[in-house]
């Protein structure tokens, strides 16, 4: 096939699994052990939502693959709805930059549109420059948090006891608390039994030289962590690596952080999937003791604007005529009359003159509250009448940023 020829994307079958695993390992330069894949990674894969591309010029070698996981995400307004979790996307070296990824993205998004599937797709990206051209917007950032052992809180702050618990007990506690908290936090995903598997696994592929996972609980929260030993000459430095932190109340949140910060024989605490608006940054006596590095995490694609617009509640009422640019999913392109209010929204076609003009990826970036519309306006990415822009910005804004403390 030439670079201009269309690639045939088709469903994969069980017989393609060995090739799929080899392709994925090569694409991401990792070699997960087969027992890890069988016990932890593969149970969550949905066989009927895995697609791929074979190259007939090379004896039908599998050269590209992609999958969708059936997820449920919390949107602003405490609305929980299905989303298409795009994952296992890979293209074989030697076949890159030949249109395979574009063909697979088109197959997924057009397929969701044609079948009336999920109105929103989400993914985490290995590189930040890949998915914007397919209409995905940087929607939920993650914070890499670094704090020294014993970092002090403000003296007036109240904390309560936190106790270490067994993994068996944590399995019940964590599931119950997550089910309680996730529906109220934009960006959080509902977790199935297979989603919980890696969180309670202690396979060496996950440990990477760290301790077995340990758990501690407050009446309204829990934390899961490992300890990473590092040796320099004869001195050891020990890092508490937080991997789960869920709190239903401010006191529980502060108490869980206090627990990990005070663990004996440790030097620092890290959390790589932290919340960009984690209140811990305001609880500290010395704010400079915290290093917070912000990175992209979850990218959102609005598949069908008219179906997606009602998935969330809006912070203020707004009625705006918007022109949407969308070259990849052209059914979204054109002028829309948006009626937004705290209970939901509606998008209908209009012939009225557009008051605001924006790309679908920029609307997606704002859709769960992770990107302020005003920042896109300041950068010239969104244009329009000032009053209409301000009205749309107020509707899309959320009190704090969204948070998705997991990958998929």
N, C-alpha and C positions, 0 to 999 in steps of 0.2 A: 504493500500500500504506500501511496505517497503521503506527504504531510497534509495535502489538501483533501485526501479521500476520507470519507467517514468511517469510523471504526464501529464495528458491530458489538454493542453491549448486550449481554444476555444473562439470564440467571445462572448461577453456578449450582452444582450438585455435590453430593457427598463425595463423589469420586475426584472432585477438584480440590478437596481439602489438603492433601499433602503439598500440592503445588502452591496453594494459597498460603500455607504456613511458611514455605520457603521464600515466596515472593515478599511477604510481609517482613520476615526477618532480614532479608537483604536490603529492602527499602529503608528500614530504620536502623540498620547496622547493629542488630541485637539477635541473640540466639536463645530465646526462652526454652528451658528444658521441656520435653514433651509432657512430663507428668504435671508440670505447672500449667501448661496449656489445657490439658485434659480436665484437670480438677478445678481450675480457677478461671481461666480466660475464656475457654470455648463454651462453657455452659450458658453464657449470656448471649452468644451469637444466635441470631434468628436465621436459620437456613434459607427461608423463603424470601429474605430481604438482602441477600448477598448476590452481587452481580460482578461480572468481569469481562475482560476482553482477551480473546485468543488471537494470535497472529497466524493466519493460514500459510504465510510465507515461511514459517519456521516450524512446521509440523504441529500447528495449533498450540504453540507454547503460550501459557498464561502470562500475559505481559501487563495486565492492569486489573485491579479489583477495588471494590468499594462495598460498603454495607450500611444498613440503617438499623438502629436499635429503637424500639418503641419506648419512648420516654414520656414522662409527665413532668412539666416544669411549672413552678409558681411564677405568675405574672403579677405586676403591680395591682393592688386591690385585693390581694389574697385570692386570686383566681388560679386554679390548677387545671392545666389543659395538656392534651397530648402534643408532643413535639417529635420530630424525626431526628434522632441522634445519629449523625453521620460519622462513620468510623471505619477502621480497617482500609483506609484509602492508600493505595500504593501503586506505583508504576515502576516497572523493571528498568534498571539502568540499561541504556542503549536504545530505549523506546521513549525517553523523556523528550519533551518539547516537540512532540509530533501529534498533539491533539487528543491523546488518550484521556487525560484528566478532563478536558472540556467535554468529551463525549460522555464520560461517566457522570459528570455533574449535570449535564443536560438530561441524561436518562433519569436521574434521580428526581430533579426538580420538575421536569415536565411530567414525569410519571405521577408525582404527588398531585399535581394540578389536574391531570386527566382523570385520575381515579377518585378525586375528592379526599385524598389522604390528609396528613397533617398540614395545617396552614402555615406552620413555621418549622424551619429546620435549624438545627444547631450543630456546631462542631468545635473541637479544639484543634488548633493548627500547629503543625511542626515548624512552619515558617510563616512569618507575619505578612508576607507579600503575596501569598498564593490566592486567597479566596475572595478578596475584594472584587476581583474582576468577574466573579460569578454572583455578585450582589450580596455577599455576606458582609455584615458590618461588625466592627469590634464593639461588642455589647456588654460583656461582663469581664472586668479585669480581675486579676488576683494580686495579692500582696505577699511578697516575701518578707516576713517579719523576723528581725534579729534582736534579741535582748540579752543583756548579761545576767548571769546568775544573781539572784537577790535584788534585782532592780526594785527600787522602793516605790510604793504607791503613796498618794496623798494621805496624810495622817488621819484625815476625817473619814476615809473610805471604810465601809463595812464589808468584811468578808466572813464566810462561815466555813465550818470544817468540810474537808474533802477527804475521802478515804479510798485507798487502792482496793480494787475488787478483782475477782478472777475473770478470765476471759469468758467462762461459761455464764457468769452472772452478767457480764458486760453485754453479752449477746442479747439478752432480754432488755436490759436497761437502755441500751443504745437504740434498739428498734423502737421502743415505746416513746422515747424522747424525740427521736427524729420524726416520727409520725406526728408528734405534737407540734414541733417547731417548723418543719419544712413548709407546710401550707401557708405560713405567714411571712416567709422571707423570699422576695423576688430573686430568681436565679436558682433556688434550691430545686433539686430533682427528687421525685418520689423514688424510693429504693425497693427493689424486689429482692427475693431471696438470693438470686444470682449476683445482684449488685453488692450484697453484704459479704459474699465469699472472700474477695481479696482483703477486706477490712479485718477479718479474723484469721487470715492465713499467716503462717510463719515460715513459708517456703523460703529457702535461702535466696532465691531470685528476688524476693521482695526485701529481705533483710539486708543484703549487700554489706555484710560485716557488722550490722547493728544487732542489738539485743532482740530477744523476742518482744513482741508487742505487749505493753503493759497498759492497764486501764485504771482510771480513778473516777469516782462519781460524787456528785452533790445531789441533793434531793431533786434539783431542777436542771441537771446538766451532767455531761460526762466529757472526759478527755481520753484519747488513746495516743500513746507515744512510744517511741523506741529511744535507746541511748546509743550514740555512736562514739566508740573509743578512738582516740587519735593519740599517737605517741611521737614525741620529739625528744631524742636522746633518752634520758631517764625520767622525763616528766610527761605525765598524761594530761590530756585535755578531753573533757567529756561533754558532748553536746546532746541536749534533750531535743529530739526531733518530733515535734507534734505532728500527728497525721490526722487526727480527728478532734474537733472541739465543737460542742453543741450545747447551747445554754438557752433555757426558756425565760430566764429573768436576769436583770442586771447584776444582782447579788451572786447568782450562780456563775455568771460570766467572769466577774472579778475574782471569785473564789477559785475557779479552775486555773486561771492564769497565775494566781498567787501560789497554788500548789506546784505547778511545774517550775516556776521561778525559784522556789525554795528547796528543790530536791538536792539532797546532800551529794557531795563528790561530783558535782557538775559545774561547768564553766559558763554555759550559755544555753539559750533556748532559741530554736528556729521553728518557723512554720511557713512552708512554701506555698500552701494553698489558703492563705489567710484572706481576710476581708479587708478591702481597701478602706472601709470606714470602721474598722474594729475599734471599739471604745477604749481598748487598752492604751491607745496612744494618748488619751486624755486622762487616764487614771494615774499616769506616771508622775512622780515628783519631779523627775528630770526627763523632759520630753526628748532631749538629745541622746538619751541612752538607747533609744529605739532607732534601728535602721529599717526603713520601709522602702522596698523597691517594688514599683508597680509594673506589671507586665500584662500583655493581652492574655486572655484565657478562653472564654466562650465567645464564638462568633455566631451571629443570628442572621438567618435569611428569611425574609417574608416571602413565602411561596405565593400566596393569594392575598392581596391587600384587603379585598372586601371581606374575606373570612377572618383574617388575622386581627383587623382593627377592633373587633369586639371582644377579643380575648382578655383584655386588661381593663382596669378602671383608670380614670384620669384624675389628676390632682385638681384640675379646674375645668369648668365648662368652656368649650371653644367650638366655634363654627368657622371653618376655614376652607377655602378652595385651593387645592394644591396640585401642582403639576409634578408628576412622578416620572423620572427617567429610569428605564429598565430595558436594556438591550438584550438581556439574556432570557428573561421571562416577559415577553412583550405584552402579555395580557394585563400586566400591571401598569404599563406605560400609559400616559395621558393624564387628563385632568379629573380630579376626584373632589367631591364635596364631602368633607369630613365633619361629622357631628360627634363631638366628644364630651363625655360627662363622667362623673364619678362612678356611675353604675355600668359604664361600658361605652361603646361607640358604634358608629355606622359610617360606611364609606359607599357612596353612590356616584356613578358617572355624572359629569356635568359639562355643559358647554360654556359655562361662565368663565370669565377671564381669571386666570390663576393669580392668587395673592402671594403664594409661596412656591418656589421651585426648588426641588431637591432630588437627589439620586435615591433609589430604593435602599442602597446600602447605608446611607446616612440616616434614613428613617429607622432602619433596623438597628443601627448603633444606639439610637435613642430609645428604642422600643421598650426596654425593661429598666430604663433609668440609669444606665451606665455611662452615657455620654450626654453632657448638657448640650441642648440644641444651640444655645448661645455661643458655645465655643466653635461650632461648625459655621455659624453665621460670621463670627469674627474672622474665621479663616477663609471666608468667601466660598465655602462649599455649599451653603444654603443661602438663597437670596429671596427677597420679597419685600412687601410693604411692611414697614416697621411694626405697626400695630398688629397685623396678622401674625408676624413672626413671634412677637411677644406673647400673643394669645396661645399659639401652638406650643411655645416653649413652656409656658406655665402648665399647660395640660399634660405634657409629657414628663415633666419633672417629678422626681420622687424625693422623699425626705433624706434618704441615705442611698448609697449605691447598692446594686444587687450583688449577690455572692453565690458562687457555685464551688463548694469546697471539694471537688472531685473531678477526675478526668473520665473519659469514656471512649 
